Amino acid sequence: GGDADYGCSTTTQLTAVITDTPSSVSLRGDIGCVDPTAQALRDTTAIPVLNDQDATRIYGPFEAGFTSTVPGMSCLGDNTISYGIDTYTAELMVHYLCDGESVEVLDLCGGHATPYHYHERLSCLYESAPSGHSTRIGTAGDGNGIYGMHIDGGVEPTDLDACGGRTGVTPDSNGQEVYYYPITRDPPFTVGCYGPVSSVEECRALYDECSNPTLQTITTVYGTGQYALDCPCFDENHSNVVGQGYPAYWPP
């Protein structure tokens, strides 16, 4: 993946071209931008943005790593959290290394840092439409929409492809089926690749980091397992390591 910067702003929607050709996303940068209507939903009094920055940038699941020099993480001491680990797993690692101290990697809406960007949840940026489907949050780099967590009926989808996308009717698609990305509880959270793809293998083929992975052994309070650094393609067991099964470092 590259490191595209789309120049997200509070007044313009990301300009992008919709394509049916799968491609990789940035591993350490913008994968999309928050649309102005969603941005207006965020209550910055209840959930302030660090240093009053524009909060329009959407990243993929990974961070550049954490050390004790990061504000609020002095408890790490000489320990480090590697680059290329999703924010949820990284937070589990921090809690383990900090012996249960309350350390939050992200704010309540799933964002952090300078420049401010979102990784997970984005829960302050969407509502529920009359159908129960979550409203649109933003636009991915391929031009397709990013929506909240629920589809029609107010349920979480079970038909996502390995990019994190699905085809269906959204609150603003005028009854037409479109390809789009719902937010998910598990990584990649937003967009793992620009789809659609037909398999996890097709997603992994888009990234050298998946095809020739750098594996790291990580440990949380739940256990120890392998993680493929910077590989955003997760299988039905929520693992990005081929054949691992459900990761032992995640909650049972």
Secondary structure by P-SEA (a helix, b strand, c coil): cccccccccccccbbbbbbcbbbbcccccccccccaaaaaacccccccccccccccbbbcccccccccccccccccccccccccccaaaaaaaaaaaacccccccccccccccccccccccccccccccccccccccccccccbbbbccccccccccccccccccccccccccccbbbbbcccccccccccccccccccaaaaaaacccccccbbbbbbccccccccccccccccccccccccccccccccc
